[in-house]
Amino acid sequence: MPILWTEPMYRRRPRHFWLRLLAVVMLVVIVASLGVSAAVGWKLTHPERLAPDKTPTDAGLIFHEVTFKSRGDGLALKGWSIPSQADGVVRPSKREIILLHGYRKNRLQPEADALGLAAHLARSGFNVLMFDFRNSGYSEGQVTTVGLLEVQDLLGAVDHLKQNYSDLSIGVLGFSMGAAVSIIGAAREAGIQAVVADSPFADLREYLEENLSVWSELPHYPFTPLILRLTPLMTGFRAEGVSPLGEVARFNRPLLLIHGEADQDIPLKNSQRLLEAAGPARARLWTVPGAGHVRSHQVRPDEYRTRVTAFFDQHLPAR
């Protein structure tokens, strides 16, 4: 029986078959990329809540729970009011420090030992307000906007203090996202008189374009551009609305910037840009060798506390 030679199957496929197959593969890749980007964008703006696992009692502090409303949309925000105190006795003070936590954290900000810092401030003559931003800890809210609406939470805290106490001098100390919020909030609210910003980003849109892959754990291309385009469509949150760099020109209060030199999450150049924009007459920058993101207090606790306390002592008058 003769053996018939046949052309391999792939050679007998018509050309348009391979074009259609390529188009289908490309379509699948595009749809998958869009789906992954949408899911990541949703997750980044809806992070898992972390409930505080300590209270000021663990630091030997007198405190009471507070609830106040965010300015604008009226979300209920939960926090702790810690009065100035020494040896278990409240010492009345007209100086108040608001502590602001970072993205995906709560009022405790454990990497920075915010509770330990609050204890030091309370024992140094300051009242302290610690609270959870929207969609964090025990506060209300469904979405995290990385500073866009969190500024309204800070302004709500200022409103709460003004309504309940008279003649307060108010300072703010923020970490990471909270540091960016502290700068923007002070530029918009005259009631804030001094700011310490630990590890802020300079401009959220620029930062995400360069560093979103750090948080998404996905390759920069094509996912970062897709996430930045899809997230506003799903949440209404636009990164362009969060720019400490754009606000700092209107910022006429004293500003102490703190940044770890080993910060890989929000690089040091962010604080350097803010310092340059604010100018040496209003701002100073302290960099901490070997400190990662919001870990300067952890690396240099004594110097950190000394610098922060001296800064607020200088710029918040004791009325």
N, C-alpha and C positions, 0 to 999 in steps of 0.2 A: 504494500500500500504506500503510495507516494506521500512524503511529508510536505505539507503545504506551508509555505512561509507566510506568516501574517505580521502585519505592522503592529507594533506595540499599541496598546489601547490609548495611552496618552497622546500618541501621534495622530490617532484617528479622530480625537476630539476637535470639533470646529473651533475656530479662533474666538468666536463670540461666547463660547462656553467658558473659556478661561477669563474673559473680561467680566462676565457675569459673576463668576466665582470670586474674582478679586473684589468686585463691588460689594458682594455679600460680606466678605471678610472685613473690608473696610467699614461697612455699616455696623457690623457687630462690634468692632473695636471702638467706634465712635459712641455707640449706644452704651457700651460698657463703661467707657471713660466718663460719659455724662452721668451715668448712674452712680459710679463710685464717687465722683466729685460732688454730686448733690448730697449723697449720704454723708460724706465727710464734712461738707459745709454745714449740714444740719447738726451733726454731732458736735462740731466745734462751737456752735452757737447754743447748743443744748447739752452742756457738759453734765456729768454726774455730780449731784450735790454731795458735799462732804459736811456732815454735821460736826460742830465743835465737840471734841471729846474731853475738854477740860473747862473749868470755870475759873474766875479770879480767886475763888477760895483756895484753889490749888497753889496759888502764889501768895497766900496769906493776906488777901486783900478784902476790904469791905467793898461791896458793890450792890447794884440793884438792876433788874431787868428793865429794859425800855423798849417801847414800840413807837415809831414815828412814821410819817408819810413822806414818800419821795415827792419832791417838788414837781408839779406838772401832772403826772398820771396817778398820783396818790397811792402807789403800792405801799403796803405795810412792811416796814423794815425792822428787823429785830437786832437788839444789841445789848451792851452792858454799859452802864454809867459807873465809872470808878472815881470817887472823890479823892482829892488830895488828902493824904493821911500819913501818920507816923506812929509806930508802936501800937497799932490797932485803934488809934483815935483819929477821927476826921478833923482835918485842918482846913477851914473854909478858904477857898481860893477863887480869884476872878480870872484865872488863866486856864484855858481848855485846849487840849490836844485831841484832834480826831485822827484815829488810825484807820488806814484804808488798805485792804488786802488786795492780792493779785488775782489773776485769771485762774479759774478752777480751784480756788482756795476758799477759805472762810476767814472770819475775824481773827482767828488764832495765828494765821500765817506761820506755821511751825518752822520753816526754813530760816526765818528771821527771828524766831523766838519773840514774837510780838507781845506775848503775855509777859515775859520777863522784862521787856522794854517798858511796857505799860506800868509794871510794878515800880521800876526805877523812876519813871516820870511822876507817878503818884506820890512817891516818897521824896520827890524833889520839889514839891509844891505846885504840881499841875493836876487838874482834873483830866480824866481821860475818857473818851467815848470810843468804844470798839463796836462795830456793827458789821452785819453781812450785807453785801451788795445784793441787788435783785437776782433772783434765780441762784442764790448761794446760801449755804447754811440753812437758817430757819426763816429767811425772808421770803416774801411773796415774789411772784414773777415766773415767767415761762421761758425767757430767752436771755442769754448773755450777749451784750453788744460790745464788749471790749473797750468800754469808755464812752460810747455815744450817749447812752441813757444812764449809765452809772454816774455821770456828772450830776444828773438830776437827783440821784440818791445822796450825794455829798451835799448838794444845796438844800435838800430836805433835812439833813442833819444840822446844818447851820440854822435853818428855820426853827427846828426843834429847840436848839439851845437858846436862840433869841426869845422864843415864846416863853420859856420856862426860867430863864435866868437873865438878870440885867447887868449891863456894863461888863460883859465878858470880853477878854482878849482871846481870839481864836487862832490857833495854828493847826496845820495839817501835816501829818507824816504818812506818806503813801509808799507802797511797795509795788514795783512792776506796773501792771495795769493801774493799780491804785496811785502810783506815783504820777503817771500821765494824767489821771483824773484830777489829782491835787493841783497840778499846774493849770489845767483848763478851768477848773472850778474857781481858783483864785483870780484868774483873769476876768471871770464873769461876776464874781461876788466880792464886793468891797469889805464884807464882814470877815473875810479871811485875811489875816495880817502877816502871816509868815508860813513858808512851806519848806519841808524837807522831802525831797523826791529821791527815793532809793531805787535805782535801776529802771528808769523810765525809757520808753521808746520815744523817738522824736516825732515821727509821723507814721501813723498806723498803716496807711496804704503802702508807703515806701518800704516799711518794715516787713509787711506781709509778702510783698513782691520778692523780697530777698530771702525771707526766712520762714515762710509758711510751711515749707517741707519739714522744718524742725518739729512743728506741732502736728502736721498731718501724717508724717512718716511715709510720704509718697514722693516719687520723683518730681522735681520742679516742673518739668514739662511732660505732658500737657496739663497736669493736674492743678498747679497753682493758678494759671490764668482761668481755667474753668471754674474752680472754686470761687474765685473772686468775682466772676460774672454771675454765677448761679445763686450765691448766697443772698445778695440783695433781692433777687426775685422771690426767694422763699421766705425771707424774714423782714425785708424792708431795711435791713442794716447795711449801711454803706461805709466802708472804711475811710472814705475821704472826709467824713465828718469828724474824725478823731485825729487832731494834729496839735499836740503841745507846741511844736515848732511854729505853727501858724498863729498861735495864741500868745506866745511868750512876749511878743512885741508890745502887747497891751498889758503885760504883767508888770506892775510897778511895786511889787512887794519883795522883801528879802527872800532869796531862794538858795538853799543848800542842796546841791546835787551830790549823791553818793553812788559810786559804781565800782563793782569788783572788776579788777583787771583781767580775771580769768572767766568772765561771764560769756558763755557760749550761746545762751538763749536770746539775750538782748545785748549785743556787743557794746563796748565802752564808747564807741564813736557816737552813739545816740546822745549820751550826756554831754559829750564834747561839743556836739552841734548845738545843743540847747544852751550851753554855757556861752558859746560864741554869739548866739542870737540875743541872749539876755544881756550880755555885757558884764564886765567885772564890777561895775558899780552896784549891781543888784544881785549878782549870783557868784557862788563859789562852787568848786568841784573838789571833792575828796575822793581819790581813787585808792582802792585797797588791794595790794598785791596778793595773788593767790586766791582771792575770793571769787566764787562762782555766783550765779544769779541769786540776788537778794540774800547772800550769805556773808555780807560784810560784818554784820552784827555778830554772827557766829564766829568769824575769824578773828575779829578785833573787838570783843565785847566791851572792854573797859574804855578804850579810846572812842568807840562808837557812842557809848552813852555820854561820855564827857563832851564830845563835840556837839551832839544833838541837844543836850541840856543847856550848854553854853549858848548855842544859837537861839534857842527859844527864850532863855533868860534875857538875852540882849534885845530881842525884837518883840517880845510880848510883855508889855508893861504890867506890873502888878498893881491893879487899881484899888 
